[in-house]
């Protein structure tokens, strides 16, 4: 069942969800990414029918559901804080709304909560409550599954397992999912369709790889976790490429979609697109600079390297092996390069 929001507005005190539009096709995994207070839960509750918009429409499976009550929408909702029925035990919570015992057994198996079935809700940890809430939503066999930060209370191994389970379930059953999160890595792992929400406004939405690769604005790039968002003045050259001047740097890029860019703009460069070396060497990359490492961080497979390039801070990410080989530490001078194709102008 596809989910479409068209120009949905809702005022709540000083907060306004402003003309929000979103389209999650039938059987797709949609993710709404935004910081705390951006309106993610409000948007989800509008889809569920818990809140009524001031204007706009909610279409589910081609039917206008804007005024249809929650119980008639065929949606399952999992909140960040579980919202279990405190007067019911775990087994009764999972069975609530399920069409039969087979659906309950399947949900219990998928979430791995067999050992919790004889317990009361008050005896559960926060993570256990979250698993029960997820099982309850799955057992109801919804046409649309709505997830509000559903894995936030889980430990990392269980969080990863439940992400895999939910994605597999969605594909297996062809369920349409709308999942809201502040976690960029989670959005990148799960989303077919991605919407970026900020202060009640959908800044960009569409095919997830396209949104990640081509952020429409500097703010979208920041919300998507871009480490290098550099403000400057852009000029389109005679050959159709773009030069962005920022402090004492000139950054070379390709024109976005072949458009002419002149005036204030931002260059977005992925930290993993920057190559580091201790000695200057021949490179085909149009952007080549020398800078001083100001800090390094990370104890795993990847090391984050902060570099001052003539007054402009840049961040690169290298493997732990490369960091050891380059002997990177604060004060080290390095050469860094990146291709014009790695720069997004917005």
Phi, psi and omega in degrees: 000118178291154177234122180230124172253131181235114174049048182278127178234138176212125178259130177226096185061236181275351181266139177229122166275114196250108174046052182282130177234140183204142178224112177248110183297162178305126177078011181262158176258107180260136179237133173252116184255130178190160179284171176301136179085004182280344180110014184298310182295321177301315179299317181295319180292332174292318177298320182286340183092007178286328175239145179256130181288156174288327178203168181097180184223153176238116181249124178237119180060033179083357180255139178284113183254012188304322182248008181280135180295157184307314186294347181256006184268345179070034181246150172247137185233129175242117178275162177298326183253034169065309180055045176285160177281114187291336182274357179248148174285179182299311183300317181291325176297314182295322183284344183296118179087356180284146181284345180179176183293330180297320179294322178295312181300320180294317180294320178297316180296316183295323182268352176068037184254023181308319184288351183261352192298329182268007184260161174273158182299322183294343181268003184265148170286171178299319179294321178295320177299321180296320178295320179295319178297321178294318178297319180299317180294318180295319183296335179283354179049060183286155173286326179230131179252122180253125186236122181251097182045054193289344185247008188297327184272000185268151174290158187307315180296317180291325178299314179297319180295320181287329173298313180296318180297314182295319179295319179294318178298317180299317179289319183297316185264351183069029180287144171270129182243137168238113189239123178254140184202159171257359188269109182296319180297320178296317178299317181294325181288325193253328196285132161272318179240136183231134172239137178253118186249133181215120177051044176083006181236134173280109184281328181197142173209154181158199177305128189301311179301325180292318180295317180295321183281327185231071176299137186285331182220167177297324180296319177299316180301318179296316180293335177275004174089015179297128182281329185241101175236104192249122179276141179190198179241125185260146175223131175274126184273175183297329181276004177091357176275175183238138171247125177248120180264123180226114187054241181259008181263149168239115183256128181264136182213170171268148179294136180294117179056029177074009184279155174282131179235118178218125180119193182302135181200176177232144171256129178248124183230123177293137180299331180279355179271351184266127179260135180247148173209160178272338180239143179290134183219167179298135179211148176275353180290135182284342180252115182219124185221166172243138181210176181243129177294129178256335179193153172230150179208155180118138180236008182254217183286335182241142180242130178270129184239120177264132187227135173263119180246093178053044177094351178253122179281133175232155179236131174240155175238126179232163177290158179299323178297318179294322179297320177293317181297322180275351181053053184281132174199168180303130180100345180292135174271134181225158171255135180231147181215153174203150184283156176297328180290345179274355184258127175255123178265127179213000000 
